[in-house]
């Protein structure tokens, strides 16, 4: 019987529904925990990265799991032609690992970022969204491991439940993906019509994309949950038939089939930073607006996000200590207005957080980087809430970011920092801007 590995990390939680879906189409589900022997992984016929909240979405959804050794083995197995399906959080892991769309030796080339529900050009909501949606195969879709039991006339009704499900990428890459049919499934209405407007497009995804595949057609990142309804069974049945055909071709040729090489290339102009010999260079220095005030906030209790990033980096060979701060830049007309804003509790809760002096950042052998979303929805929402519910005058703009601080007792942090940043652990280059942060400025 065909054996499908259900890949689980701490925080994954959709194993039961996924196992039932795999069984319904006549395959055997095999649970695989992130800390099991990779040899067990190699003996399976295909893989599903299940949904949930791996590592509690620390730093951001999918990135910590994407840096796990298990994913390196999944990459190796996918290159042998085995199918890999990432559902919801699994899709986020595939995107953060570069397995989807699989360009330039699995370089990250897109993001799955915060939902932005848009109706007639206006933002009507952000954040977590749980509902039922319709999706269909794109007109120019690639025929691959996940499409054997579907046509463009099949409008699949299935649930979504995510906060970071918006596919975001450069326009040039979106155009190439659409030309090659890698935008496999698109959100649509019950009649199959494509519309950018919410609720048809539930998260603001570019091109109404619900799922993207790699060029070889055996790896797919999908945000909706096909495992939670029998409506999604054709996707799993297609995986089954693809695997059967894969082994039939092995028996006939007695050789290992090679996955097609991806012909897509990224325009270097789309990169968010320059890379020379694998090293990151030329980050901009952060410079605040002259009229703005800075509010730097740290958790009073243990910051599990910082701790998880620290443990992950140490496992990767970087002997660093990591601190994390919420960073608010408020453009206002007076110090009095800024003080009133802080009293509202919108910037931080004094029951669990405290404001930090910039002087506290000045430890020796320390480097800090500020990460901001290219679309700062949190800053915009905070300002909107302030204007709607509070009488604080003369607050012009509010910008939010996360300040990551790296220090080490064992080595010079400057010698490590480019390698650390190239893991993308603190920011996705297609969703975030990253700045060197000198607290003295």
C-alpha positions as CSV (number, residue, x, y, z in Angstrom):
1,X,0.0,0.0,0.0
2,X,1.1,3.5,-0.7
3,X,2.5,5.1,2.5
4,X,2.1,8.9,3.0
5,X,4.1,10.7,5.7
6,X,2.2,13.2,7.8
7,X,5.0,15.6,8.8
8,X,4.4,17.2,12.2
9,X,6.3,19.8,14.2
10,X,5.6,21.1,17.7
11,X,2.2,23.0,17.3
12,X,0.9,21.0,14.3
13,X,-2.7,20.0,14.9
14,X,-4.4,18.6,11.8
15,X,-3.0,15.1,11.8
16,X,-6.4,13.3,12.4
17,X,-8.3,15.0,9.6
18,X,-5.3,14.5,7.2
19,X,-5.0,10.8,8.1
20,X,-8.7,10.2,7.4
21,X,-8.4,11.9,4.0
22,X,-5.4,9.8,3.1
23,X,-7.3,6.6,4.2
24,X,-10.4,7.6,2.2
25,X,-8.5,7.3,-1.1
26,X,-6.9,4.0,-0.2
27,X,-3.5,5.1,1.1
28,X,-1.8,4.5,4.4
29,X,-1.0,7.6,6.6
30,X,2.2,7.4,8.6
31,X,2.7,10.0,11.3
32,X,6.2,11.4,11.3
33,X,7.4,13.7,14.1
34,X,10.1,16.2,13.4
35,X,12.6,14.5,15.8
36,X,12.3,11.0,14.4
37,X,14.9,9.2,12.3
38,X,15.2,10.6,8.7
39,X,15.6,7.0,7.6
40,X,11.9,6.5,8.3
41,X,11.1,9.5,6.1
42,X,13.1,8.1,3.2
43,X,11.0,4.9,3.1
44,X,7.7,6.7,2.5
45,X,6.1,7.3,-0.9
46,X,4.9,10.9,-0.4
47,X,4.5,13.6,2.2
48,X,1.9,16.0,3.6
49,X,3.1,18.9,5.8
50,X,-0.1,19.3,7.9
51,X,-1.7,22.4,9.2
52,X,-1.7,24.0,12.6
53,X,0.8,26.4,14.2
54,X,4.3,24.9,14.0
55,X,6.4,26.5,16.8
56,X,3.4,28.7,17.6
57,X,4.3,30.8,14.4
58,X,7.2,32.3,16.3
59,X,9.1,34.9,14.3
60,X,6.5,34.3,11.6
61,X,4.4,31.4,10.3
62,X,6.5,28.5,8.9
63,X,10.0,29.9,9.2
64,X,11.3,27.9,12.2
65,X,10.1,24.6,10.8
66,X,11.5,25.5,7.4
67,X,15.0,25.6,8.9
68,X,14.6,22.1,10.4
69,X,16.7,19.2,9.0
70,X,13.5,17.4,8.2
71,X,12.8,19.9,5.4
72,X,16.2,19.3,3.9
73,X,15.3,15.7,3.6
74,X,11.9,16.5,2.2
75,X,13.7,18.6,-0.5
76,X,16.0,15.6,-1.4
77,X,13.0,13.3,-1.6
78,X,11.0,15.7,-3.8
79,X,13.9,15.8,-6.2
80,X,13.4,12.1,-6.7
81,X,9.8,12.8,-7.9
82,X,7.9,12.1,-4.7
83,X,4.9,14.3,-4.1
84,X,4.8,16.8,-1.3
85,X,1.6,18.6,-0.3
86,X,1.8,21.5,2.3
87,X,-1.6,22.5,3.7
88,X,-2.1,25.9,5.5
89,X,0.9,26.0,7.9
90,X,2.5,23.3,5.7
91,X,2.1,25.7,2.8
92,X,3.8,28.4,4.8
93,X,6.7,26.1,5.5
94,X,7.1,25.2,1.8
95,X,7.2,28.9,0.8
96,X,9.6,29.8,3.6
97,X,11.9,26.9,2.6
98,X,11.8,27.8,-1.1
99,X,10.4,24.4,-2.1
100,X,7.5,26.4,-3.7
101,X,7.9,27.7,-6.3
102,X,11.3,26.0,-6.1
103,X,13.4,28.5,-8.1
104,X,17.2,29.1,-8.0
105,X,18.1,26.2,-5.8
106,X,15.1,26.7,-3.5
107,X,15.8,30.4,-2.9
108,X,12.9,32.2,-1.1
109,X,11.1,34.0,-3.9
110,X,7.7,34.9,-2.4
111,X,5.9,35.2,0.9
112,X,2.7,34.1,2.6
113,X,2.0,37.1,4.7
114,X,-0.8,38.7,6.8
115,X,-4.3,38.5,5.4
116,X,-5.7,41.7,3.9
117,X,-9.4,41.5,3.0
118,X,-10.2,44.0,0.3
119,X,-13.6,45.0,-1.1
120,X,-13.8,47.5,-3.9
121,X,-10.3,48.9,-3.2
122,X,-10.8,49.3,0.6
123,X,-9.3,47.2,3.4
124,X,-12.3,45.7,5.3
125,X,-10.3,43.4,7.6
126,X,-7.0,41.8,8.5
127,X,-5.7,39.0,10.6
128,X,-7.2,35.5,11.3
129,X,-10.1,34.5,9.1
130,X,-12.1,31.2,9.3
131,X,-14.7,30.5,6.7
132,X,-15.7,28.3,3.7
133,X,-14.5,29.3,0.3
134,X,-14.6,28.1,-3.3
135,X,-11.6,27.4,-5.5
136,X,-11.0,26.0,-8.9
137,X,-8.1,25.1,-11.2
138,X,-6.6,28.0,-13.0
139,X,-7.5,28.1,-16.7
140,X,-3.9,27.7,-17.8
141,X,-3.1,25.2,-14.9
142,X,-0.2,22.8,-15.0
143,X,-1.3,19.1,-15.2
144,X,0.5,17.5,-12.3
145,X,0.5,15.3,-9.3
146,X,-2.6,17.0,-7.8
147,X,-4.9,17.5,-10.7
148,X,-5.6,14.1,-12.2
149,X,-9.2,13.9,-10.8
150,X,-10.2,17.6,-11.5
151,X,-11.1,19.9,-14.3
152,X,-11.6,23.6,-14.6
153,X,-15.3,23.0,-14.3
154,X,-14.9,21.6,-10.8
155,X,-15.6,24.3,-8.1
156,X,-14.4,22.9,-4.8
157,X,-16.0,24.1,-1.6
158,X,-13.7,23.8,1.4
159,X,-12.7,25.6,4.6
160,X,-9.9,28.1,5.3
161,X,-8.5,29.1,8.7
162,X,-5.4,31.2,8.7
163,X,-4.0,34.6,9.6
164,X,-1.0,34.7,7.1
165,X,-2.4,33.2,3.9
166,X,-1.8,36.0,1.4
167,X,0.5,35.0,-1.4
168,X,2.8,38.0,-2.1
169,X,5.5,38.2,-4.8
170,X,6.9,40.6,-7.4
171,X,4.6,41.3,-10.3
172,X,7.2,39.8,-12.8
173,X,7.2,36.5,-10.9
174,X,3.4,36.4,-10.7
175,X,3.3,36.9,-14.5
176,X,5.8,34.0,-15.0
177,X,3.9,31.7,-12.6
178,X,0.6,32.4,-14.4
179,X,2.2,31.8,-17.8
180,X,3.5,28.4,-16.7
181,X,0.3,27.5,-14.9
182,X,1.9,27.2,-11.5
183,X,-0.9,29.2,-9.9
184,X,-2.7,25.9,-9.7
185,X,-5.8,26.8,-7.8
186,X,-7.6,30.2,-7.6
187,X,-10.3,31.4,-5.3
188,X,-13.6,31.9,-7.1
189,X,-17.3,32.2,-6.4
190,X,-19.8,29.3,-6.4
191,X,-20.1,29.6,-10.2
192,X,-16.4,29.6,-10.8
193,X,-16.0,33.3,-11.5
194,X,-12.7,34.9,-10.3
195,X,-12.9,38.2,-8.4
196,X,-10.4,40.1,-6.3
197,X,-13.0,41.3,-3.9
198,X,-13.6,39.9,-0.4
199,X,-15.1,37.4,0.4
200,X,-14.4,35.6,-2.9
201,X,-10.7,36.4,-2.4
202,X,-10.6,35.8,1.4
203,X,-7.1,37.1,2.1
204,X,-6.0,39.4,-0.7
205,X,-3.7,36.9,-2.4
206,X,-2.0,38.0,-5.6
207,X,-3.9,36.6,-8.6
208,X,-6.5,35.1,-6.3
209,X,-4.0,32.3,-5.7
210,X,-5.1,29.5,-3.3
211,X,-2.3,27.1,-4.1
212,X,1.0,27.2,-6.0
213,X,3.0,24.3,-7.3
214,X,6.7,23.9,-8.3
215,X,7.7,23.6,-11.9
216,X,8.2,19.9,-11.6
217,X,4.5,19.6,-10.6
218,X,5.1,17.4,-7.5
219,X,5.2,20.0,-4.7
220,X,2.2,22.1,-3.8
221,X,1.5,24.8,-1.2
222,X,-2.2,25.2,-0.5
223,X,-3.8,27.5,2.0
224,X,-7.4,26.0,2.1
225,X,-7.9,22.7,4.0
226,X,-8.9,19.9,1.5
227,X,-8.5,17.3,4.3
228,X,-11.4,18.7,6.3
229,X,-14.1,17.7,3.8
230,X,-14.6,15.0,1.3
231,X,-14.8,17.8,-1.3
232,X,-11.0,17.7,-1.2
233,X,-10.6,14.0,-1.8
234,X,-9.8,14.4,-5.6
235,X,-6.5,16.1,-4.6
236,X,-5.5,13.2,-2.5
237,X,-6.7,10.7,-5.1
238,X,-4.6,12.5,-7.7
239,X,-1.5,12.1,-5.4
240,X,-2.3,8.4,-5.2
241,X,-2.5,7.9,-9.0
242,X,0.6,10.0,-9.5
243,X,2.6,7.8,-7.1
244,X,1.2,4.6,-8.8
245,X,2.3,6.0,-12.2
246,X,5.7,7.0,-10.7
247,X,6.4,3.4,-9.6
248,X,5.1,2.0,-12.8
249,X,7.6,4.1,-14.7
250,X,10.3,2.9,-12.3
251,X,9.5,-0.7,-13.0
252,X,9.5,-0.1,-16.8
253,X,12.7,1.9,-16.9
254,X,14.5,0.4,-13.9
255,X,16.1,3.9,-13.4
256,X,15.3,6.7,-11.1
257,X,13.2,9.4,-12.9
258,X,14.6,12.9,-12.9
259,X,12.3,15.8,-11.9
260,X,12.1,18.4,-14.6
261,X,14.4,21.4,-14.0
262,X,12.7,24.7,-13.4
263,X,13.2,27.1,-16.3
264,X,11.9,30.1,-14.4
265,X,14.4,32.7,-13.3
266,X,14.1,35.7,-11.0
267,X,14.9,39.2,-12.2
268,X,17.7,40.3,-9.9
269,X,16.0,43.7,-9.6
270,X,13.3,41.9,-7.6
271,X,15.7,41.0,-4.8
272,X,15.2,42.9,-1.6
273,X,19.0,43.0,-1.0
274,X,22.2,42.4,-2.8
275,X,24.1,39.2,-2.4
276,X,27.7,38.8,-3.1
277,X,29.3,35.3,-2.9
278,X,26.4,34.2,-0.7
279,X,26.8,37.1,1.7
280,X,24.2,39.8,2.4
281,X,25.4,43.4,2.0
282,X,24.1,46.9,1.8
283,X,21.3,47.0,4.3
284,X,20.1,50.5,4.9
285,X,20.6,52.1,8.2
286,X,17.4,53.0,10.0
287,X,16.8,56.7,10.2
288,X,13.8,58.0,12.1
289,X,11.6,60.9,11.0
290,X,13.0,64.0,12.8
291,X,9.6,64.8,14.3
292,X,8.9,61.2,15.5
293,X,9.2,59.6,18.9
294,X,10.4,56.0,19.5
295,X,8.8,53.6,21.9
296,X,10.7,50.4,22.5
297,X,8.9,47.6,24.3
298,X,10.1,44.3,25.9
299,X,8.2,41.5,27.5
300,X,8.5,41.3,31.3
301,X,8.1,37.5,31.1
302,X,10.2,35.1,28.9
303,X,10.0,36.1,25.2
304,X,9.4,32.7,23.6
305,X,9.7,34.1,20.1
306,X,13.2,35.3,20.9
307,X,14.1,32.1,22.7
308,X,13.0,29.9,19.8
309,X,14.9,32.1,17.3
310,X,18.0,31.8,19.6
311,X,17.7,28.0,19.9
312,X,17.2,27.6,16.1
313,X,20.3,29.7,15.3
314,X,22.4,27.8,17.8
315,X,21.3,24.5,16.3
316,X,22.4,26.0,13.0
317,X,25.8,26.8,14.5
318,X,25.5,30.4,15.5
319,X,26.5,30.9,19.2
320,X,24.3,34.0,19.8
321,X,21.9,35.3,22.3
322,X,18.8,36.9,20.9
323,X,16.6,39.7,22.3
324,X,13.4,40.9,20.7
325,X,11.6,44.3,21.1
326,X,8.4,45.8,19.7
327,X,9.5,49.0,18.0
328,X,7.0,51.9,17.6
329,X,7.8,55.1,15.7
330,X,5.2,57.8,16.3
331,X,5.2,61.0,14.3
332,X,3.4,63.6,16.5
333,X,3.5,67.3,17.1
334,X,4.5,67.2,20.8
335,X,5.9,65.0,23.6
336,X,2.6,65.5,25.4
337,X,0.7,63.8,22.6
338,X,3.1,60.9,22.6
339,X,2.8,60.5,26.4
340,X,-1.0,60.5,26.1
341,X,-0.8,57.8,23.4
342,X,1.3,55.6,25.6
343,X,-1.3,55.9,28.4
344,X,-4.0,54.4,26.1
345,X,-2.3,51.0,26.2
346,X,-2.4,50.7,22.4
347,X,1.4,50.4,22.2
348,X,1.9,48.0,25.1
349,X,0.3,46.5,28.2
350,X,2.2,47.4,31.4
351,X,0.9,44.2,33.0
352,X,3.2,42.1,30.8
353,X,5.5,44.5,29.0
354,X,7.8,47.4,29.9
355,X,9.2,50.3,27.9
356,X,12.9,50.0,27.3
357,X,15.4,52.9,27.2
358,X,17.5,53.0,24.0
359,X,20.5,53.1,26.2
360,X,19.8,49.5,27.2
361,X,20.7,48.4,23.7
362,X,24.3,49.5,24.0
363,X,25.9,46.2,25.1
364,X,29.3,45.4,23.6
365,X,29.6,43.0,20.7
366,X,25.9,43.5,19.8
367,X,24.2,44.2,16.5
368,X,20.5,45.0,16.1
369,X,18.2,44.9,13.0
370,X,14.7,46.5,12.7
371,X,12.2,44.5,10.6
372,X,9.1,46.2,9.3
373,X,6.3,44.8,7.2
374,X,6.3,46.5,3.7
375,X,2.6,47.0,4.3
376,X,2.5,48.1,8.0
377,X,-1.1,47.0,8.7
378,X,-0.5,46.9,12.5
379,X,0.7,50.5,12.5
380,X,-2.2,51.6,10.3
381,X,-4.8,49.7,12.5
382,X,-3.3,51.2,15.7
383,X,-3.7,54.7,14.3
384,X,-7.2,54.0,13.1
385,X,-8.2,52.6,16.6
386,X,-6.6,55.7,18.2
387,X,-8.6,58.1,16.0
388,X,-11.8,56.2,16.4
389,X,-11.8,55.5,20.2
390,X,-9.4,58.0,21.8
391,X,-9.1,61.7,22.1
392,X,-5.4,62.0,21.6
393,X,-4.6,65.0,19.4
394,X,-2.0,65.5,16.7
395,X,-0.7,61.9,16.1
396,X,0.2,61.9,12.4
397,X,1.5,58.4,11.7
398,X,2.3,55.2,13.7
399,X,4.9,52.7,12.3
400,X,5.4,49.3,13.9
401,X,8.3,46.9,13.6
402,X,10.3,44.3,15.5
403,X,13.8,45.0,16.6
404,X,16.1,41.9,16.8
405,X,19.3,42.1,18.9
406,X,22.1,39.6,18.5
407,X,25.1,39.3,20.9
408,X,27.6,36.6,21.7
409,X,30.0,35.7,24.4
410,X,31.9,33.3,22.1
411,X,32.7,35.2,18.9
412,X,32.5,38.4,17.0
413,X,28.8,38.9,16.0
414,X,29.9,40.9,13.0
415,X,31.4,37.8,11.5
416,X,28.1,35.9,11.9
417,X,25.5,38.4,11.0
418,X,25.4,38.1,7.2
419,X,25.0,34.3,7.6
420,X,22.3,34.8,10.2
421,X,20.3,37.2,8.0
422,X,20.6,34.9,5.0
423,X,18.5,32.3,6.9
424,X,15.6,34.8,6.6
425,X,14.7,33.9,10.2
426,X,13.7,37.4,11.2
427,X,12.1,38.6,7.9
428,X,10.9,37.4,4.5
429,X,12.5,39.7,1.9
430,X,9.2,39.9,-0.1
431,X,7.1,40.9,2.9
432,X,9.5,42.9,5.1
433,X,12.1,45.6,5.1
434,X,15.2,45.1,7.2
435,X,17.4,47.9,8.6
436,X,20.6,48.1,10.5
437,X,19.7,49.8,13.8
438,X,22.1,52.0,15.6
439,X,20.4,53.1,18.8
440,X,22.6,56.2,19.1
441,X,20.9,57.6,16.0
